[in-house]
């Protein structure tokens, strides 16, 4: 197989060494029950492919009466019979939005489409040399109905330069802020953070590869009582901070909205191929907020290790509920993930609500 990705510029090239394949939830009897029923506290193997190939597209939609199913339903992926999964994430967060919510949006690697954002799509390529296995686990108390497509290319041999796709979900609920809980005035400009030890950690990876982005989900925890003590409703001003190869290279950013390619504490919905605001929050950035930034044209390369961090408020003065999903490619073996939080620890908060 020749190294390269499809795009409009090479779409007309005839490829002789590839076959298009698909695994889906279609009704094998020929009827129209094109789904799988996943019982409570059970797992379903979506695919187990024993060839070389690249998954090019995943589509999924889920029917459940559980309001928190997007955090209780977990997706895992293994490549080439590895022991530990390379992808482990609540299914809603995997497809690009946190807080157990769906919304119509599109980016280059992810989209949620009508109806009401419940058509989930992933276009990140996922290479494998000998095996690809995807599993869904229903950790809710209610059965789920799931429809899916796994569209992939099959090869006789995979180019050895391909890394393996990874995705990891994290949450700090809440982050430990310096001044937030006692309502002190936030020092937006003069407080210093020389070590960045207490930043929110989006990703810690070991090996060689490249980080290709994340979405960050913030639940603004300012209450009416705290609003009376300070005017610092904005949960941003957190600088992004990359430590590459034992700190040999440092990438230092200038603020939360700046890393996500927006400006001036935005309050509106926006989506584009590489960055966007899928949940802008309510008045004064209240309630639930989600941003995404995908490094498709500008991957962050690492050759030994990588830490991706962001301050929770300038110099970590805020104590909001942060969660995130990081996406990257690397050689195997990867650093084993921390155990996924329990179901109760994954559930989205109800309060404080957005201010209309």
C-alpha positions in Angstrom: 0.0 0.0 0.0 1.3 3.5 -0.9 1.5 6.1 1.9 -1.0 8.9 1.6 -4.5 10.1 2.4 -7.5 10.7 0.1 -8.5 14.3 -0.7 -10.1 16.2 -3.5 -6.6 16.7 -5.1 -6.0 12.9 -5.5 -9.6 11.6 -5.6 -9.3 10.6 -9.2 -6.4 8.3 -8.7 -7.3 4.6 -9.4 -6.1 2.5 -6.6 -5.3 -1.2 -7.4 -4.2 -2.4 -4.0 -7.3 -1.6 -1.9 -10.8 -3.0 -1.3 -13.7 -1.1 0.2 -15.3 -3.0 3.1 -18.1 -2.3 5.6 -19.5 -3.8 8.8 -22.9 -2.5 9.9 -25.8 -3.4 12.1 -28.1 -4.3 9.2 -30.8 -6.9 9.6 -29.2 -10.2 8.4 -32.7 -11.6 7.7 -33.4 -9.0 5.1 -36.1 -7.2 7.2 -35.7 -3.7 8.5 -34.6 -4.2 12.1 -31.2 -2.7 11.3 -29.9 -2.3 14.8 -28.5 -4.2 17.8 -30.1 -4.3 21.2 -27.4 -3.9 23.9 -28.7 -5.0 27.3 -27.9 -3.2 30.6 -24.5 -3.9 32.0 -23.4 -5.8 28.8 -21.0 -5.4 25.9 -21.3 -5.7 22.2 -18.5 -6.3 19.8 -19.0 -4.0 16.8 -16.2 -5.4 14.7 -13.2 -7.8 14.8 -11.3 -7.5 11.6 -8.3 -9.8 11.0 -6.6 -8.1 8.1 -4.5 -5.0 7.4 -6.6 -1.9 6.7 -7.7 1.6 7.7 -11.1 2.5 9.1 -12.1 5.6 7.3 -15.6 6.4 8.6 -17.7 5.5 11.6 -21.4 6.4 11.8 -23.6 5.7 14.8 -26.9 6.6 16.3 -28.4 5.4 19.6 -31.9 5.2 21.0 -32.3 5.3 24.8 -34.7 6.5 27.4 -31.8 7.2 29.8 -31.1 10.9 29.8 -27.4 10.2 30.6 -26.8 7.5 28.0 -24.0 9.4 26.3 -21.9 9.2 29.4 -23.0 5.7 30.4 -22.3 4.1 27.0 -18.5 3.5 26.4 -16.6 2.9 23.2 -13.3 1.1 23.2 -10.9 0.2 20.3 -7.9 -2.1 20.1 -5.3 -2.3 17.3 -3.2 -5.4 16.3 -4.3 -7.5 19.3 -2.8 -5.1 21.9 -3.6 -5.7 25.5 -4.8 -2.2 26.5 -7.3 -0.2 24.4 -6.1 2.7 22.4 -9.5 4.3 22.6 -11.6 4.4 25.8 -14.3 7.1 26.0 -17.9 7.8 26.7 -19.6 7.6 23.4 -20.9 11.1 23.3 -17.6 12.6 24.2 -15.8 10.4 21.6 -17.9 12.0 18.8 -17.0 15.5 19.7 -19.2 17.0 22.4 -19.2 16.6 26.2 -21.8 17.2 29.0 -23.9 14.3 27.7 -25.3 16.6 25.0 -25.9 16.5 21.3 -26.1 19.4 18.9 -26.0 19.8 15.1 -22.4 20.7 14.2 -19.6 19.8 11.8 -15.9 19.7 11.8 -13.4 17.9 9.5 -13.0 14.8 11.8 -16.3 14.8 13.6 -19.9 15.8 13.1 -23.3 15.4 14.8 -26.2 15.7 12.4 -29.9 16.0 12.3 -32.0 14.9 14.0 -30.9 17.2 16.8 -27.3 16.1 16.5 -28.1 12.4 17.1 -26.3 11.2 13.9 -22.7 10.7 15.0 -19.8 10.6 12.5 -16.1 10.2 12.8 -13.7 10.6 9.8 -10.4 10.2 11.6 -8.5 7.4 9.8 -7.6 4.4 12.0 -4.9 2.2 10.6 -4.1 -1.4 11.6 -1.7 -4.1 10.4 -3.4 -7.3 11.6 -6.5 -6.7 13.6 -9.0 -4.0 14.5 -11.6 -4.6 17.3 -14.3 -2.1 18.5 -16.5 -2.7 21.5 -19.4 -0.9 23.0 -20.3 -1.3 26.7 -23.7 -0.3 28.1 -23.2 0.7 31.8 -26.7 2.0 32.2 -29.7 0.3 33.8 -31.6 0.5 30.5 -31.3 -1.4 27.2 -29.9 0.7 24.3 -30.8 0.4 20.6 -27.7 1.1 18.4 -27.3 1.5 14.7 -23.8 1.7 13.1 -21.6 1.6 10.1 -17.8 0.9 10.1 -16.5 1.7 6.7 -12.9 0.6 6.1 -10.3 -0.1 3.4 -8.6 -3.5 3.2 -5.0 -4.0 2.2 -2.6 -6.9 1.8 0.0 -4.9 3.8 -0.1 -1.6 5.7 2.7 1.0 5.3 4.9 0.8 8.4 4.9 4.6 8.8 1.3 4.7 10.0 0.8 5.3 13.7 -2.2 4.1 15.6 -5.2 6.2 16.5 -5.8 7.0 20.1 -8.5 8.8 22.1 -8.8 9.4 25.8 -11.4 11.1 28.1 -10.6 12.9 31.3 -12.4 15.0 33.9 -11.6 17.1 37.0 -14.9 17.9 38.8 -14.1 20.5 39.9 -10.6 21.7 39.2 -8.8 23.0 42.3 -8.7 26.7 42.0 -6.7 29.2 44.1 -9.4 31.8 44.9 -12.7 30.7 43.3 -14.3 29.0 46.3 -14.0 32.0 48.6 -15.1 34.5 46.0 -11.9 36.5 45.9 -11.3 38.8 43.0 -9.5 37.0 40.2 -6.2 38.6 39.3 -6.4 38.3 35.5 -3.1 39.8 34.6 -0.6 39.8 37.5 -0.9 36.3 39.1 2.0 34.0 38.0 2.1 30.3 37.3 5.8 29.4 36.8 5.6 25.6 37.1 2.3 24.7 35.4 2.1 21.7 37.7 -1.6 22.3 38.6 -2.9 22.9 35.1 -5.7 20.8 33.8 -4.1 17.8 32.0 -5.7 17.0 28.6 -3.2 14.4 27.6 0.0 12.6 28.8 1.5 10.3 26.2 4.7 8.3 25.9 6.3 7.1 22.7 6.5 8.8 19.3 3.6 10.3 17.4 1.5 13.5 17.0 -1.4 15.1 18.8 -4.2 16.0 16.6 -6.5 17.9 18.9 -9.2 17.9 21.5 -12.5 19.2 22.7 -12.7 20.9 26.1 -15.9 21.0 28.1 -16.4 23.4 30.9 -19.3 23.6 33.4 -19.2 27.1 34.8 -19.8 26.7 38.5 -20.3 30.3 39.5 -23.4 30.4 41.7 -25.6 33.4 42.4 -23.9 33.8 45.8 -20.4 33.9 44.2 -21.6 36.3 41.6 -22.4 38.8 44.3 -18.8 38.6 45.5 -16.9 39.0 42.2 -17.5 40.0 38.6 -15.3 37.2 37.2 -18.0 35.1 35.5 -15.7 34.3 32.5 -14.2 30.8 33.0 -11.4 31.4 30.5 -8.0 33.1 30.5 -6.3 29.7 30.8 -3.1 29.4 28.8 -2.5 26.2 26.8 0.9 24.7 27.6 2.6 21.8 25.7 5.7 20.0 27.2 7.3 18.0 24.4 10.1 15.4 24.8 10.9 15.9 28.5 10.4 19.7 28.1 13.0 20.0 25.3 10.3 22.1 23.5 7.6 24.2 25.2 4.6 25.7 23.4 3.0 28.4 25.4 -0.4 29.9 24.6 -2.2 33.1 25.5 -5.6 32.1 26.7 -8.5 29.7 26.5 -10.4 31.2 23.6 -7.1 31.9 21.8 -6.1 28.2 21.8 -9.5 27.4 20.3 -8.9 30.0 17.6 -11.6 32.3 18.7 -11.4 35.8 20.3 -12.6 38.1 23.1 -14.5 35.6 25.3 -17.0 34.5 22.7 -20.7 33.9 23.5 -22.0 32.5 20.2 -22.2 29.1 18.5 -19.7 28.5 15.7 -18.3 25.5 13.8 -15.7 25.2 11.1 -13.4 22.4 9.9 -10.7 22.8 12.6 -12.2 24.8 15.5 -15.5 25.8 17.0 -17.8 26.5 19.9 -20.5 23.8 20.0 -22.0 24.9 23.3 -21.4 28.6 24.1 -23.2 28.7 27.4 -25.8 31.1 28.5 -25.6 34.7 29.7 -22.2 35.6 31.2 -20.8 32.2 30.0 -23.1 30.4 32.5 -23.8 26.7 32.5 -22.2 24.3 30.0 -19.6 25.3 27.4 -17.8 23.2 24.8 -14.9 24.2 22.5 -12.9 22.1 19.9 -9.6 22.5 18.2 -8.3 19.9 15.7 -4.6 20.1 14.6 -5.2 18.6 11.1 -2.9 21.1 9.3 -0.5 21.6 12.3 -0.1 18.4 14.3 2.0 18.6 17.5 4.8 16.1 17.0 6.6 14.3 19.8 9.4 11.7 19.8 9.6 10.7 23.5 6.6 12.0 25.3 4.0 14.8 25.4 1.9 16.6 28.0 -1.0 18.8 26.8 -2.3 21.2 29.5 -4.5 24.2 30.0 -4.9 26.5 32.9 -8.4 26.6 34.6 -8.7 30.3 34.6 -5.6 32.5 34.6 -2.9 30.9 36.8 -5.5 28.2 37.8 -7.6 30.5 39.9 -10.9 29.0 38.8 -12.6 25.8 40.1 -15.0 24.8 37.3 -15.9 21.3 36.2 -13.5 20.5 33.3 -13.6 17.4 31.0 -12.0 16.7 27.7 -11.3 14.2 25.0 -7.8 14.1 23.4 -7.0 12.6 20.0 -3.6 11.5 18.8 -1.5 9.0 16.7 1.5 7.2 18.0 3.6 4.1 17.7 2.8 1.2 20.1 2.9 0.4 22.9 1.2 3.5 24.4 1.1 4.6 28.0 -1.7 2.7 29.7 -4.7 4.9 30.4 -5.8 5.7 34.0 -8.9 3.7 34.8 -12.1 5.2 33.3 -14.1 7.1 36.0 -17.1 5.2 37.4 -20.5 5.8 35.9 -21.6 8.2 38.7 -18.3 10.1 38.4 -18.9 10.6 34.7 -22.5 12.0 34.9 -22.9 15.6 33.9 -23.8 18.1 36.5 -27.3 19.6 36.7 -26.5 22.8 38.5 -25.8 25.7 38.2 -28.0 26.2 35.1 -27.5 28.5 32.2 -28.8 32.0 32.6 -31.1 32.7 29.6 
